[in-house]
């Protein structure tokens, strides 16, 4: 008995990646921001609350270069850093 293979019977339905997953930065477009963020973390004993400005800049770079979906910064937890409300360091 032979089994028929009907590849055309099912259509591929692409779906977006899970929230929080995004493509790697293969061309290093945001490497400078990533390195700045990682240096801040190391300098502050990995206390990420002290590196929120660097984190915000890194995510902005990724969004600008379509390495992640555009999201309002307020939705990503950076509302207090908008409009110069927080101190830069």
Buried (B, 14 or more C-beta within 10 A) or exposed (E): EEEEEEEEEEEEEEEEEEEEEBEEBEEEBBEEBBEBBBEBBEEEEEEEEBBBBBBBBBBBBBBEEEBBEEEEBEEBEBEEBEEEEBEEE
